[in-house]
């Protein structure tokens, strides 16, 4: 049942270029979670600017999949038998503006991620051999640098002056920053025995560690373990910090 609800959210995003629990694109993950769990939040399906281009049949699909009562929510069988899903009633018209909204969303995300990533690189050069530096990921150090007052969030308005898409000011927590960075990177999985780089090779990529750990060693006896939140790459093989 919850899979069908998730499918409804995905279809909504595909049809409108917006999130049903954040149609304006400016709320925090905490507020979005409150909306998801609140019975008082009205889903932006009927009589909403984001869905005005959708047919009645498409609206019924969204309502059926995102029905809050799991006993009334559509099943996979009901969805597959629906005439709109079968293509009998689906509109063939291009969704007005959805491609541009998605492109704008991606541009703003990339701009924010680039600014944070630049700060991470600065932190990599500053990171010393203190106990705090060894225990703290480069991402967390960059986050602390961008949040000197320890508010617990990074202001996108302060960071890159973005106000047009993320509402007046989006406030990103450390976990949201991690998610934002990961969304702009390709996922790669390595086995425990895999060698990513050999000493002396020219690096062609840098990896942000989402989970697990990587051991970096050199022939002269240097050894360090990079963990989730750190990155590895060509610099990680030649720097002894």
Secondary structure, 3 states (H helix, E strand, C coil): CHHHHHHHHHHHHHHHCCECCECCCCCCHHHHHHHHHCCCCCCCCCCCHHHCCCCHHHHHHHHHHCCCCCCCCCCHHHHHCCHHHHCCCCCCCCCCCHHHHHHHHHHHHHHHHHHHHHHHHHHHHHCCCCHHHHHCCHHHHHHHHHCCCCCCCEEHHHHHCCCCCCCCCCEECHHHHHHHHHHCCCCCCCCCCCCCCCCCCCCCCCEECCCCEEEEECCCCCEEEEECCCEECHHHHHCCC
